[in-house]
Amino acid sequence: MTDEGSAFDARTGKPELLSVEDQERYQRLFEAQATRSYLYLSLGMGIVAILLPILLVVSGGYQVHDSISSFYHDKLGATRDILVGCLCAVGVFLFLFHGLSKLENWLLNVAGVAIIGVALVPSPGDTGYGSALVHRGSAIVFFLLIGIVAIFLSKGRIKDIQDAGKKRWFATAYTVVGALMILMPVVVALVPSRLFANHSVLLAEWAGIWSFAAYWLLKTFEYRLLLGIPWTVETHASDTWKTAPAGLQAT
């Protein structure tokens, strides 16, 4: 009933709870919805990363902060909640996102743990809570792993592109954003403390975060262009969930 490599178990020898026709119909609908969810998961990571620095500056100001990490210790408004919430959301997204290979998947999972570590273990501020070593180390691990994934492991489909120009464009774009994600933590580590007042660290971290955003937006564009994944799922009347409440039916 299912082709080789399908996400569904053929259930050979097991009693069927649905007719063959209904099971295949629900599988088609689920595959369409799951594919769209995968697309939005990729897009969502990019959008969260784009908005994070902007929301932090709007909520906590610019002049009084010398790094993204310093927003954790802001005592006004929802700045800390924005920082921790967005970083934890990205970490969960990375866990839910399945890579093209087992290695890529493991690297994304570890990167997800690392970014949650960045959120939950801040650099010590006036409260004394946190660990600079754990916080900075987790950030470096996060950017390094995502950079490696972008440069070396995200090009599984690109090699099959028949247009040489588009193939070269995708390969270059992934390499550039990956290199930027690896480079930005190095820049932050090398910036002398006397330059902190010039917001050099904040801007370098901002660039790293937006490089991460660019990677996932590029990934989304790749899915749309190469695989033809639509933003919405069109279903026929025969493919709707017949027994679901009206509010839960596929649209």
Secondary structure by P-SEA (a helix, b strand, c coil): cccccccccccccccccccaaaaaaaaaaaaaaaaaaaaaaaaaaaaaaaaaaaaaaaaccccccccccccccccccaaaaaaaaaaaaaaaaaaacccccaaaaaaaaaaaaaaaaaaacccccccccccaaaaaaaaaaaaaaaaaaacccccccccccccaaaaaaaaaaaaaaaaaaaaaaaaaaaccccccccaaaaaaaaaaaaaaaaaaaaaaaaaaaccccccbbbbcccccccccccccccc
